[in-house]
């Protein structure tokens, strides 16, 4: 699949940060917030020049890859029908002070699986959540650069995982295959990967350490 259009749901710091990198990589970028696109058009023109403010419906319909960058507690506002069959990358994290109590997280191995349960027809990957929005541009490097920073990608669908691995690489990072979507718990808030910065070799070693330790270690480290 040749990816040309990235649709970003969320016009905050993470969403616009991803947009800037995607534009540099040559993608067509659409950004949507919860309201009228006119309300964010000025912000987008300043924060991500070249991106286009659109409705959420248009962003999802036209995107080859949909980036979820809204506050996690708003995940139920996502339209399951509009995301059915779409490749989706979840950049969202759970923060109790921001998101409040979310009892549904207790029954989900990872926050992305909770989101996927709401949009079961979507092809969901987890990535871009374990790097600060301010680092997205600062730490980006060309492929082959020594000690290039790595980011992990977890997804159940092989094609989606491959697509997001390619996308992450195009943004300026070595992309590391973390396996199935449940493994996204290994880089949620509170884990060593979330709080650190790794090369590809270091990331692969840490993911293996998490696998060797088992799910109990991952879930204990995660802020739930």
Secondary structure, DSSP 8 states (H G I E B T S, - for coil): ----EEEEE--SHHHHHHHHHHHHTT-EEEEE-SS-GGGTHHHHHHHSTT-EE--HHHHHHH-SEEEE-S-GGGGGGS-HHHHTT-EEEE-----HHHH---GGGGG-SSHHHHHHHHTTTSEEEE-S-SS-TTHHHHS---TT-TT-BEEEEEESSHHHHHHHHHHHHHHTSEEEE--SGGGGGGGSTTSHHHHS--BHHHHHHHHHHHHHH-HHHHHHHS--
